[in-house]
Amino acid sequence: MAKDWSPTSWRTHPIKQQPRWPDEADLDRALKQIAGYPPLVFAGEARSLQAGLAQVAAGNAFLLQAGDCAESFEDFSADNIREKLRVILQMAVVLTYSMGVPVMKVGRLAGQFAKPRSADFETVGDAEIPSFRGHIVNAEGPTAAARVPTPDRLVQAYHQSAATLNLVRAFTKGGFAALDRVHAWNQEFVASSPAGQRYEQLAQEIDRALHFMRATGMDTESNANLRQVDVWTSHEALLLSYEEALTRQDSTTGHWYDCSAHMLWIGERTRDLDGAHVEFLRGVGNPIGCKVGPSMTGEQVIDLCETLNPARIPGRLTLITRMGVDAIEDGLRPLLHAVKDSGHPVVWACDPMHGNTYTSENGRKTRHLESVIGEIEGFVRAHHAEGTWPGGIHIELTGENVTECVGGADDVQDADLDSRYETVCDPRLNGRQSLELAFRTAELIRTTQSS
């Protein structure tokens, strides 16, 4: 356990990106209500994820972390959860089959509600109103009343997370994720794309392999490895009062775990070594991540490793790079070199989304798929040059047929964005684009590692 740490010790450190709650008594009431609820995840599950991530750190597995930019209260439904999960499973099959290593599937779901903002206020017309910070805090409507932080939203976020987890567990353990259903995962609008057609060919090869296994006498119907998968949850640990309310002491080890998700991460805006977010996450037993932007130095990244994982536990710490397509290769190599020399066993993952956001002519925030894949390409090249393992990708996506990111086989243009721009915050890849990214990522890593 971390020294001089408690679930409340973060409160004595400087903190960023917190809402200005208008009624502290109302906030305390909501937090006490959440603290009395059951944990959303369990310590043993978090330890299982950490064991898998240890294999990623050793170069024997790959991390796929994917899901919504920010989960929505309004668009919450079983269909949305199922379609998001479907795309993640499709991507994982492509990566596993093409790269020949296990894929750790970690969703940005069941808790990814809060969003950091570049400013506390924004101007709408002639009025200055508080920024939208995700449905766990306020509403996105462009009025001062909608933007008032409301503590009851914290309670609603807990209940939606619990319902999402319940459905994900049912899908992943109840037959939906069985390997003989890979054809059924191919949605109509995805199947008609070039990537969808490639996926269908891959599914046929898997079917032939399963038929062969049955012909040799293997019981594929009762083999859990072929019928079930593990999908873990993650989100940015931004609202520390909410995270504290869901932190529990494990009865078997005595260690503290943040039971709001299996994995938590610290954002680029809140990774100050003396800040509250680093202080809180250094003490919980979950596997944790930290975003790494272009301003990070080798000395700073080693300081983060020493603070967040002083015992050098494999799988404990994932460093998630987000530098932009033009900065990734040159910016990442010194960090890879520094961490490798230090001996810290980290997972390196690439977030190719956040460094490549721009505003289109019609005022929509968007990302170009070629820039996203270009950052992954630079990430892979940097690792190849330094002799390290490009351990994963961190993607914002949806299972819906949205038009939020441009490019891809459909050649979505800026002018197309308004047709189905549905995100409550940042633009997400749709199913076609996500599957295309999975194929191209696998090819990049396979060809680079074999050269």
C-alpha positions as CSV (number, residue, x, y, z in Angstrom):
1,M,0.0,0.0,0.0
2,A,1.1,3.6,-0.7
3,K,2.7,5.3,2.3
4,D,1.0,8.3,3.9
5,W,-2.2,7.7,1.8
6,S,-5.8,7.4,2.5
7,P,-8.9,7.7,0.3
8,T,-9.2,11.3,1.5
9,S,-5.6,12.4,1.3
10,W,-6.1,14.0,-2.2
11,R,-8.2,16.7,-0.5
12,T,-5.0,18.4,0.8
13,H,-3.6,18.7,-2.7
14,P,-4.3,21.3,-5.4
15,I,-7.0,20.1,-7.8
16,K,-8.1,21.0,-11.3
17,Q,-11.1,20.4,-13.5
18,Q,-13.7,20.2,-10.8
19,P,-17.3,21.6,-11.0
20,R,-18.4,24.5,-8.9
21,W,-21.2,22.8,-7.0
22,P,-23.7,25.4,-5.8
23,D,-24.8,23.5,-2.7
24,E,-22.1,21.5,-0.7
25,A,-24.7,20.0,1.6
26,D,-26.6,18.6,-1.4
27,L,-23.3,17.2,-2.8
28,D,-22.5,15.5,0.5
29,R,-25.9,13.9,0.6
30,A,-25.4,12.4,-2.9
31,L,-21.9,11.2,-2.1
32,K,-23.0,9.5,1.1
33,Q,-25.8,7.8,-0.9
34,I,-23.3,6.5,-3.4
35,A,-20.9,5.4,-0.6
36,G,-23.6,3.2,0.8
37,Y,-24.2,1.4,-2.5
38,P,-22.5,-1.8,-3.5
39,P,-19.2,-1.6,-5.5
40,L,-19.6,-1.6,-9.2
41,V,-16.6,-3.8,-9.7
42,F,-14.5,-6.1,-7.4
43,A,-10.9,-6.0,-6.4
44,G,-10.3,-9.5,-7.8
45,E,-11.5,-8.4,-11.2
46,A,-9.1,-5.5,-11.1
47,R,-6.2,-7.8,-10.2
48,S,-7.1,-10.1,-13.1
49,L,-6.9,-7.2,-15.5
50,Q,-3.6,-6.2,-14.0
51,A,-2.3,-9.7,-14.7
52,G,-3.3,-9.4,-18.3
53,L,-1.7,-6.0,-18.6
54,A,1.5,-7.4,-17.2
55,Q,1.5,-9.7,-20.3
56,V,1.1,-6.6,-22.5
57,A,4.0,-4.9,-20.7
58,A,6.1,-8.0,-21.5
59,G,5.2,-7.8,-25.2
60,N,3.0,-10.9,-25.1
61,A,-0.4,-9.3,-25.5
62,F,-2.1,-6.2,-26.8
63,L,-4.5,-3.6,-25.2
64,L,-7.6,-2.4,-27.0
65,Q,-9.2,0.4,-25.0
66,A,-12.2,1.8,-26.7
67,G,-15.6,3.3,-26.3
68,D,-17.5,6.6,-26.0
69,C,-15.9,10.0,-25.7
70,A,-18.5,10.7,-23.0
71,E,-21.4,8.4,-22.1
72,S,-24.8,10.0,-22.4
73,F,-27.9,9.9,-20.1
74,E,-30.2,10.6,-23.1
75,D,-28.8,7.9,-25.5
76,F,-28.6,5.2,-22.9
77,S,-30.1,1.9,-24.2
78,A,-29.4,-1.8,-24.5
79,D,-29.1,-1.4,-28.3
80,N,-26.4,1.3,-27.9
81,I,-24.4,-0.9,-25.4
82,R,-24.7,-4.0,-27.6
83,E,-23.6,-2.2,-30.8
84,K,-20.6,-0.6,-29.0
85,L,-19.6,-4.0,-27.6
86,R,-20.0,-5.6,-31.0
87,V,-17.5,-3.2,-32.6
88,I,-15.0,-3.8,-29.8
89,L,-15.3,-7.5,-30.2
90,Q,-14.9,-7.2,-34.0
91,M,-11.8,-5.1,-33.6
92,A,-10.4,-7.6,-31.0
93,V,-10.9,-10.5,-33.3
94,V,-9.1,-8.7,-36.1
95,L,-6.2,-7.8,-33.9
96,T,-5.9,-11.2,-32.3
97,Y,-6.1,-13.1,-35.6
98,S,-3.8,-10.8,-37.5
99,M,-1.2,-10.3,-34.7
100,G,-1.3,-13.7,-33.0
101,V,-1.4,-12.4,-29.4
102,P,-4.2,-12.1,-26.9
103,V,-6.1,-8.8,-26.8
104,M,-7.1,-7.2,-23.5
105,K,-10.5,-5.6,-24.1
106,V,-11.1,-2.5,-21.9
107,G,-14.1,-0.4,-22.6
108,R,-14.5,3.3,-22.1
109,L,-17.9,2.6,-20.6
110,A,-19.9,2.2,-17.4
111,G,-18.4,5.4,-15.9
112,Q,-17.0,7.5,-18.7
113,F,-19.2,10.5,-18.0
114,A,-17.0,13.4,-16.9
115,K,-15.1,15.5,-19.3
116,P,-12.2,18.0,-18.7
117,R,-12.6,21.4,-20.4
118,S,-10.2,24.0,-21.6
119,A,-12.1,26.7,-19.9
120,D,-14.6,27.0,-17.0
121,F,-17.0,29.1,-19.1
122,E,-18.0,29.5,-22.7
123,T,-19.8,32.2,-24.6
124,V,-23.2,31.4,-26.1
125,G,-24.6,34.4,-27.9
126,D,-24.1,37.4,-25.6
127,A,-24.1,35.2,-22.4
128,E,-21.2,33.5,-20.6
129,I,-22.3,30.2,-19.1
130,P,-20.5,27.3,-17.4
131,S,-18.9,24.8,-19.7
132,F,-20.6,21.4,-20.2
133,R,-18.6,18.8,-18.1
134,G,-20.5,15.7,-19.0
135,H,-23.9,14.4,-17.9
136,I,-22.5,13.3,-14.5
137,V,-22.3,17.1,-13.8
138,N,-24.6,19.1,-15.9
139,A,-26.6,19.2,-19.2
140,E,-25.3,20.2,-22.6
141,G,-28.1,22.6,-23.3
142,P,-26.8,26.1,-24.2
143,T,-28.4,27.9,-21.2
144,A,-27.1,28.9,-17.8
145,A,-29.9,26.8,-16.1
146,A,-28.8,23.6,-18.0
147,R,-25.2,24.1,-17.0
148,V,-25.8,24.2,-13.2
149,P,-23.9,21.3,-11.6
150,T,-26.5,18.9,-10.0
151,P,-25.4,16.3,-7.4
152,D,-28.2,14.0,-8.2
153,R,-26.5,13.4,-11.6
154,L,-23.7,11.6,-9.7
155,V,-26.3,9.1,-8.4
156,Q,-27.8,8.7,-11.8
157,A,-24.3,8.0,-13.2
158,Y,-23.8,5.2,-10.6
159,H,-27.1,3.5,-11.6
160,Q,-26.5,3.8,-15.3
161,S,-23.0,2.3,-14.8
162,A,-24.4,-0.6,-12.8
163,A,-27.0,-1.3,-15.5
164,T,-24.3,-1.1,-18.3
165,L,-22.1,-3.5,-16.4
166,N,-24.9,-5.9,-15.9
167,L,-25.7,-6.0,-19.6
168,V,-22.0,-6.2,-20.6
169,R,-21.5,-9.2,-18.3
170,A,-24.6,-10.8,-19.7
171,F,-23.4,-10.4,-23.3
172,T,-19.8,-11.5,-22.7
173,K,-20.7,-14.5,-20.6
174,G,-24.1,-15.5,-22.1
175,G,-23.3,-16.5,-25.7
176,F,-23.3,-13.2,-27.6
177,A,-19.4,-13.2,-27.6
178,A,-19.0,-16.8,-28.6
179,L,-16.4,-17.2,-31.3
180,D,-18.9,-19.1,-33.6
181,R,-20.9,-15.9,-33.7
182,V,-18.3,-13.8,-35.5
183,H,-20.4,-13.6,-38.6
184,A,-23.4,-12.3,-36.5
185,W,-21.3,-9.4,-35.2
186,N,-21.0,-7.9,-38.7
187,Q,-23.6,-5.2,-38.8
188,E,-25.3,-4.4,-42.1
189,F,-23.7,-1.0,-42.5
190,V,-20.3,-2.3,-41.6
191,A,-20.5,-5.5,-43.7
192,S,-21.0,-3.6,-46.9
193,S,-17.7,-1.7,-46.4
194,P,-14.3,-3.0,-47.7
195,A,-13.2,-3.5,-44.1
196,G,-16.5,-5.4,-43.4
197,Q,-15.9,-7.6,-46.4
198,R,-12.3,-8.4,-45.1
199,Y,-13.8,-9.2,-41.7
200,E,-16.3,-11.6,-43.3
201,Q,-13.4,-13.5,-45.0
202,L,-11.6,-13.6,-41.6
203,A,-14.9,-14.9,-40.0
204,Q,-15.0,-17.7,-42.6
205,E,-11.5,-18.7,-41.8
206,I,-12.4,-18.9,-38.1
207,D,-15.4,-21.0,-38.9
208,R,-13.2,-23.5,-40.8
209,A,-10.9,-23.7,-37.9
210,L,-13.8,-24.4,-35.5
211,H,-15.1,-27.1,-37.9
212,F,-11.6,-28.7,-37.9
213,M,-11.5,-28.6,-34.1
214,R,-14.9,-30.3,-33.9
215,A,-13.8,-32.9,-36.4
216,T,-10.8,-33.8,-34.2
217,G,-13.1,-34.5,-31.3
218,M,-12.8,-31.2,-29.4
219,D,-16.0,-30.0,-27.7
220,T,-16.2,-26.4,-28.8
221,E,-19.6,-25.9,-27.3
222,S,-18.5,-26.2,-23.7
223,N,-15.1,-24.6,-24.0
224,A,-15.2,-21.4,-22.1
225,N,-12.3,-19.9,-24.1
226,L,-14.4,-20.1,-27.2
227,R,-17.8,-19.1,-25.6
228,Q,-16.9,-16.2,-23.3
229,V,-14.7,-13.2,-23.2
230,D,-13.6,-10.7,-20.6
231,V,-14.3,-7.0,-21.1
232,W,-13.2,-4.7,-18.4
233,T,-14.3,-1.1,-17.8
234,S,-12.4,2.1,-17.5
235,H,-12.8,5.8,-17.3
236,E,-10.9,9.0,-16.5
237,A,-10.9,9.5,-12.7
238,L,-11.8,13.2,-12.9
239,L,-14.4,13.8,-10.2
240,L,-12.4,12.6,-7.2
241,S,-15.3,13.0,-4.7
242,Y,-17.3,10.4,-6.8
243,E,-14.2,8.1,-7.0
244,E,-13.6,8.4,-3.2
245,A,-17.2,7.4,-2.5
246,L,-16.7,4.2,-4.5
247,T,-13.3,3.3,-2.9
248,R,-13.4,0.2,-0.8
249,Q,-10.8,-1.7,1.3
250,D,-10.4,-5.3,-0.1
251,S,-11.1,-7.9,2.6
252,T,-8.6,-10.4,1.3
253,T,-5.6,-8.1,0.9
254,G,-6.3,-5.0,3.0
255,H,-5.6,-2.8,-0.1
256,W,-7.8,0.0,-1.2
257,Y,-9.5,-0.3,-4.7
258,D,-11.5,2.3,-6.6
259,C,-14.6,0.1,-7.3
260,S,-16.1,2.5,-9.9
261,A,-14.1,0.7,-12.7
262,H,-11.5,-1.9,-13.2
263,M,-9.0,0.7,-14.6
264,L,-8.8,4.4,-14.1
265,W,-6.7,7.0,-15.8
266,I,-5.3,10.5,-15.2
267,G,-5.8,13.0,-18.0
268,E,-3.2,15.3,-19.7
269,R,-4.7,18.3,-17.8
270,T,-4.5,16.7,-14.3
271,R,-1.2,14.8,-14.2
272,D,0.6,17.3,-11.9
273,L,2.9,15.3,-9.6
274,D,1.7,17.3,-6.6
275,G,-1.9,17.4,-7.7
276,A,-4.9,15.7,-6.3
277,H,-5.5,13.2,-9.1
278,V,-2.0,11.7,-9.0
279,E,-2.3,11.6,-5.2
280,F,-5.6,9.7,-5.3
281,L,-4.6,7.2,-7.9
282,R,-1.2,6.4,-6.5
283,G,-2.9,4.8,-3.5
284,V,-5.6,2.5,-5.1
285,G,-4.8,-1.0,-6.2
286,N,-6.4,-0.8,-9.6
287,P,-4.3,-0.8,-12.8
288,I,-4.1,2.9,-13.7
289,G,-3.2,4.9,-16.8
290,C,-1.8,8.4,-17.4
291,K,-2.1,10.4,-20.6
292,V,1.2,11.6,-22.0
293,G,1.2,14.7,-24.2
294,P,3.9,16.4,-26.4
295,S,5.2,18.6,-23.5
296,M,6.2,15.6,-21.4
297,T,10.0,15.1,-20.8
298,G,11.9,12.0,-20.0
299,E,12.5,13.3,-16.5
300,Q,8.8,13.9,-15.9
301,V,7.7,10.5,-17.2
302,I,10.2,8.8,-14.9
303,D,8.9,10.9,-12.0
304,L,5.4,9.8,-12.8
305,C,6.4,6.1,-13.0
306,E,8.2,6.4,-9.6
307,T,5.1,8.1,-8.0
308,L,2.4,5.9,-9.5
309,N,4.2,2.6,-9.5
310,P,7.2,2.7,-7.1
311,A,7.1,-1.0,-6.6
312,R,7.5,-1.5,-10.3
313,I,4.6,-4.0,-10.5
314,P,4.1,-5.2,-14.1
315,G,0.6,-4.2,-15.5
316,R,0.1,-1.5,-12.8
317,L,0.8,1.5,-15.0
318,T,-0.2,2.2,-18.6
319,L,1.2,5.3,-20.3
320,I,-1.2,6.6,-23.0
321,T,0.4,8.9,-25.5
322,R,-1.6,11.6,-27.2
323,M,0.8,13.8,-29.2
324,G,-0.7,14.4,-32.7
325,V,0.4,12.8,-36.0
326,D,3.2,15.4,-36.6
327,A,4.7,15.1,-33.1
328,I,4.4,11.5,-32.1
329,E,7.5,9.8,-33.5
330,D,10.1,12.5,-32.4
331,G,8.3,13.2,-29.2
332,L,7.9,9.6,-28.1
333,R,11.3,8.2,-28.7
334,P,13.1,10.0,-25.9
335,L,10.3,8.9,-23.5
336,L,10.6,5.3,-24.6
337,H,14.4,5.4,-24.2
338,A,14.1,7.0,-20.7
339,V,11.6,4.5,-19.4
340,K,13.4,1.5,-20.9
341,D,16.6,2.6,-19.3
342,S,14.9,3.0,-15.9
343,G,13.5,-0.5,-15.9
344,H,9.9,0.5,-15.2
345,P,7.6,-2.2,-16.7
346,V,4.9,0.0,-18.3
347,V,2.3,-0.6,-20.9
348,W,2.6,1.9,-23.8
349,A,-0.7,2.6,-25.5
350,C,-1.5,5.2,-28.3
351,D,-4.4,7.6,-28.1
352,P,-4.4,8.8,-31.7
353,M,-7.7,10.8,-31.3
354,H,-7.1,13.8,-29.0
355,G,-4.0,15.2,-30.7
356,N,-5.7,15.3,-34.1
357,T,-8.9,17.2,-33.4
358,Y,-9.7,20.2,-35.5
359,T,-12.8,22.4,-36.2
360,S,-14.4,22.0,-39.7
361,E,-15.7,24.9,-41.8
362,N,-19.2,24.3,-40.5
363,G,-18.0,24.6,-36.9
364,R,-18.0,20.9,-36.0
365,K,-15.1,19.3,-34.1
366,T,-13.8,16.4,-36.1
367,R,-10.8,14.1,-36.8
368,H,-9.5,12.7,-40.0
369,L,-9.1,8.9,-40.0
370,E,-5.8,9.2,-41.9
371,S,-4.4,11.4,-39.2
372,V,-5.6,9.0,-36.5
373,I,-3.9,6.0,-38.3
374,G,-0.9,8.2,-39.1
375,E,-0.3,8.7,-35.4
376,I,-0.6,5.0,-34.7
377,E,2.0,4.5,-37.5
378,G,4.4,6.9,-35.9
379,F,3.8,5.3,-32.5
380,V,4.7,1.9,-34.0
381,R,7.8,3.2,-35.8
382,A,9.1,4.9,-32.6
383,H,8.8,1.6,-30.7
384,H,10.5,-0.3,-33.4
385,A,13.4,2.1,-33.4
386,E,13.8,1.9,-29.6
387,G,13.2,-1.9,-29.4
388,T,10.0,-1.6,-27.3
389,W,6.5,-3.1,-27.7
390,P,3.7,-0.8,-29.0
391,G,1.3,-2.3,-26.5
392,G,-2.1,-0.9,-27.4
393,I,-4.5,1.7,-28.8
394,H,-7.0,3.9,-27.0
395,I,-9.9,4.8,-29.3
396,E,-13.1,6.8,-29.1
397,L,-15.8,5.0,-31.1
398,T,-19.5,4.1,-31.3
399,G,-21.4,1.3,-32.8
400,E,-23.8,3.7,-34.5
401,N,-23.5,4.8,-38.1
402,V,-22.5,8.4,-37.2
403,T,-20.7,11.0,-39.3
404,E,-18.4,12.6,-36.7
405,C,-14.9,11.8,-38.1
406,V,-14.0,12.3,-41.7
407,G,-12.2,10.0,-44.1
408,G,-12.3,6.2,-44.3
409,A,-13.5,4.0,-47.1
410,D,-16.8,6.0,-47.2
411,D,-14.7,9.2,-47.6
412,V,-16.8,11.2,-45.1
413,Q,-16.2,14.9,-45.8
414,D,-16.6,18.0,-43.6
415,A,-19.9,18.7,-45.4
416,D,-21.2,15.3,-44.3
417,L,-20.7,15.9,-40.6
418,D,-24.1,17.4,-40.0
419,S,-26.0,14.4,-41.3
420,R,-25.4,12.2,-38.1
421,Y,-23.3,14.2,-35.7
422,E,-24.6,12.8,-32.4
423,T,-21.7,12.9,-29.8
424,V,-22.3,14.9,-26.6
425,C,-18.6,16.0,-26.7
426,D,-15.8,14.9,-29.0
427,P,-16.1,13.1,-32.4
428,R,-16.0,9.3,-32.5
429,L,-15.2,6.7,-35.2
430,N,-18.2,4.8,-36.5
431,G,-18.2,1.0,-37.0
432,R,-16.8,1.0,-40.5
433,Q,-13.9,3.4,-39.6
434,S,-13.2,1.4,-36.4
435,L,-12.9,-1.9,-38.2
436,E,-10.7,-0.3,-40.9
437,L,-8.4,1.1,-38.1
438,A,-8.2,-2.4,-36.6
439,F,-7.0,-4.0,-39.8
440,R,-4.5,-1.3,-40.6
441,T,-3.1,-1.2,-37.0
442,A,-2.6,-5.0,-37.1
443,E,-0.8,-4.7,-40.4
444,L,1.4,-1.9,-39.2
445,I,2.5,-3.8,-36.1
446,R,2.9,-7.2,-37.9
447,T,5.0,-5.8,-40.7
448,T,7.1,-3.5,-38.5
449,Q,7.9,-6.2,-36.0
450,S,8.9,-8.7,-38.7
451,S,11.2,-6.3,-40.5
